[in-house]
Amino acid sequence: MSILLFIFAYLYGSIPFALLLGLLCYHKDIRKEGSGNVGASNAGRILGAKAGFFSFLLDASKCFVVVHLTGFCIMHYHLNPDLVYYNAFICALGHCFPIFLNFKGGKAVSVLFGYIFSLSIYAFIIVGLLFLLVLKITKYVSLASMVSAIAYVFVAIAFHYPPASSFMNILLAMLIIYRHRTNIERIRNHTENKVTWI
């Protein structure tokens, strides 16, 4: 059962919702415009705010579904409770390196927020407000995303999550920072795109 849950977490995380939304509803391939990324940010940039919002929700649903399905199986099959955190990270890996797109995926930010929300609405509010604060000050979505990922490591510790959670949260933060490595370079060179709506 644990192996089946691992496989499901990766495959469900691999579904490119933003790309599918663009192709099916807007007849556009978001890989060919903007940053070329298949995440919600690029979908919003290319297809508009409405498409970006729904792409974010769909991508966030990945970890939400995985966490709750894993929790259900833990209770009914007496599995290791830490599987929740392992599967959340595997889901993020699927989002970043989807088998359906030659392992070229998103940056796991929406997945991160789906993960946080699935475990605690209070942690979600804290990290979400921090994201908006950093975005308001800097206008960089990428920087706000990385700060949020790092901050959640400490928020989860403050909420007394188990050690397995801390370990996976650190890995998830490292993954998100790695996926934003080109953004970091553009921030350093002052060439990173800034948002204007906040």
C-alpha positions, 0 to 999 in steps of 0.5 A: 500500500505504501508503494502504491501511495508513493506511485500515486503521489508522483503521478498525480503531482506530474499532471500539468494542470496549467498546461492542460488548462491553456491547451483546452480552454485557451488553445495556447501552449504556455511552454512557448511563451513567457518563462516557458514554465508550466506552473501557475505563475506563467499561466497567469502571465500568458493566459490572464489572472483568472487562468493563473488563479485556477491553475494555482488551485489545481496545482495546490490540490495535488498535495491536498489530495495526496495528504488526505488520501495518505492520511485515510490509508494510514488510518485504515491500513495502519501505515507509518504516519510519517508517510504523509510528509514523504508523499507530500515531497514525492508529489512536489517532485512529480510537479517539478519533474513530471514524467508526462513532460520529459521531467520539465515541470513547475517550481512547486510553489502552489504545491507547497501552499496546498501542502501547508493548507492540508495540514493546518489552516493557521500555518497556511495563513501565517505563511500566506501573509508572509508571502504577500508581505514580501511580494508587496515589498519586493514585487518579486513572486519568486523571492516571496515564494522562496522566503515562504518555503524557508519560513514554513520550515520554522512555522512547522517546528513552532507547530510541533510537527514531528521530526519527519516533517521538519526533514521533508520541509527542509528538502522541499524548501531546498527543492523550491530554491533550486527550481528558482535558481535562474530567478535568483540570478535575474534578481541579482542582475535586476532583470527579474520581472516584477508584479504590478498588481500589488 
